[in-house]
């Protein structure tokens, strides 16, 4: 990329004209964080301040473009701060509501954090050992996904507002975000195929389970098992033959591949698979993430009050004019 | 009737060939943008060619359910890149477009002749949105990868599984599904900025980075001396009980979360054990964390012989967060909340028939979102040549007869 013209980041310009009020609870805070990373001016109000003085929010939204909130549906209205009431103060107000199940419907008033939302989304069932219990994904995975959708929804509403002059409520449900990830599985179910369940260290994209996690000498690696006779399997067969003088028989023999990979260090395996365009990648520990060379090269981390922390979510680059 | 959707009038050249790009442009199309999907018979979109269900016809590009889900609200164009007239057709579209979307390995779009600098020559205000695993710069940029590659380098795989078990992977995509919403926000922000400044830009979305944003609270805890907070399985360092429990039937489970003392008292009462709330072993969060195995066993004893949905309704009625661990068949056929939200909307595809299509999961007012069935291969070549590029039928027919738009295999 060295021959490319010089460029500069414009990420902070994208939303610099937008003022966001963030009253979200911690599980939905990434929505306003993301908008702020694109230059939006974000004012945070804590829930306690809201309950103590509801007028403070009315005053704030009168001057704001976007409100992000994640209270139980109905709770804001009970404080006199429902979308109807706030849009009377500011008809152009865009409200992004991020909740486990959405603003209406039979589960709208159901309580749920990430675990319960993941359960009803169907994502929880899909991870874990084949014969063991389901296990949730790390962190607030579905709510984070919902925060991304909330930001996109805020911008869609901003585009609609330019045409109509009016804001609207953007209703995001963590359950629906998770359920939406099941595209392949739900298609299989609708057509009467068996839906692959959780599969431990293998995944099944429709053509049977493929093992994806393999121990190296000093690390764990992601590498998707090649099916015998396919180009990916032959790439692995070629590599093993070149290194050991012996071609696996049958093609991509699982024990041979496992023993071979276990003899490789992380450094060797990554360099050699890169040259061969084999999709193998070592699994990062927390330390590895913090020291990741790619993230460092891209300037991803910043130094905050509490030490190293992620900076941008996405980059936006403009070319310097000559 | 005029199109009331927010993105009506915005035009997208779509080079997507896998989940990240295709989900991004589905969203843009569902909300009103005109999406010109550039495909070819020689290199079709991944979802068009993979037979994921046994009754797909491998000889056809037009009967793939996966593609039907992920390519709603797009137009299909099939110019041959090897033909200079096919390339000119794409260049002419780029001149008319607002945004180009692609998700190739970094460097590929430039080698194809449609890199950002070439796009700017064709259309100075163009916005390019690129989705990739590692981003467009840096030492690992060109590494080949998939959804799990990004997960591997974010801490996500290392944090997945039970604390006393092996690392596991989810049977569903995550990074592939999440990145599109960040790309869309960037694209719309870039359009907004272009209106103010007249200048386009290049949106560079890296799956690894978005996933590290998601994982950072856990990574940061682990680095600051709380490694027990990294791989917690179904438990949570700040809540107890917080787990799944067996329910009646094979492989049936219910999730329960308790975040404060009133919720714990409500749970104890609901399961017929009100005395537990005052028991020194469980009376505070710290005590419950110390005795979590014993507490989980007591709850499991109650859930074990009960229907999961019945327990969920009873506990939710008592003010306790609880949810059945749903299977995929249940989210399609049974879950009343997803039905209420219109998670799947029946529309008719000319080859596959009428079936539930996944809407883009952003709830907005009437008239904001509408799905049109996924296009048949090459369906819109003639219409786009005429309406966008001003050709007449004879001009189009001459190009088509020469194979500029490819041939059915």
Interface residues (C-beta under 8 A of the other chain):
Chain A: X1 X4 X5 X7 X10 X13 X14 X15 X17 X30 X34 X35 X38 X39 X101 X102 X103 X104 X105 X106 X107 X108 X110 X111 X112 X113 X115 X116 X117 X118 X119 X120 X121 X122 X123 X124 X125 X126 X127 X128 X129 X132 X133 X134 X135 X136 X137 X138 X139 X140 X141 X144 X145 X148 X149 X151 X152 X153 X154 X155 X156 X157 X158 X159 X160 X163 X168 X169 X170 X171 X172 X173 X175 X176 X177 X179 X180 X181 X182 X183 X184 X185 X186 X187 X188 X189 X190 X191 X192 X193 X195 X196 X197 X198 X199 X200 X201 X202 X203 X204 X205 X206 X207 X212 X213 X220 X221 X222 X224 X274 X277 X278 X279 X281 X282 X283 X284 X285 X286 X287 X288 X289 X290 X292 X293 X294 X295 X297 X298 X300 X306 X307 X309 X310 X312 X313 X314 X315 X316 X317 X318 X319
Chain B: X4 X5 X6 X7 X27 X31 X50 X51 X52 X53 X54 X55 X65 X66 X69 X70 X116 X117 X120 X134 X135 X136 X137 X138 X139 X140 X141 X143 X144 X145 X146 X148 X149 X151 X152 X153 X154 X155 X156 X157 X158 X159 X160 X161 X162 X165 X166 X167 X168 X169 X170 X171 X172 X173 X174 X177 X178 X181 X182 X183 X184 X185 X186 X188 X189 X190 X191 X192 X193 X196 X197 X199 X200 X201 X202 X203 X204 X205 X206 X208 X209 X210 X212 X213 X214 X215 X216 X217 X218 X219 X220 X222 X223 X224 X227 X230 X231 X232 X233 X234 X236 X239 X242 X243 X244 X246 X253 X254 X255 X256 X257 X259 X316 X319 X320 X321 X322 X323 X324 X325 X326 X327 X328 X329 X330 X331 X332 X335 X336 X337 X338 X340 X341 X343 X344 X355 X356 X358 X361 X362 X363 X364 X365 X368
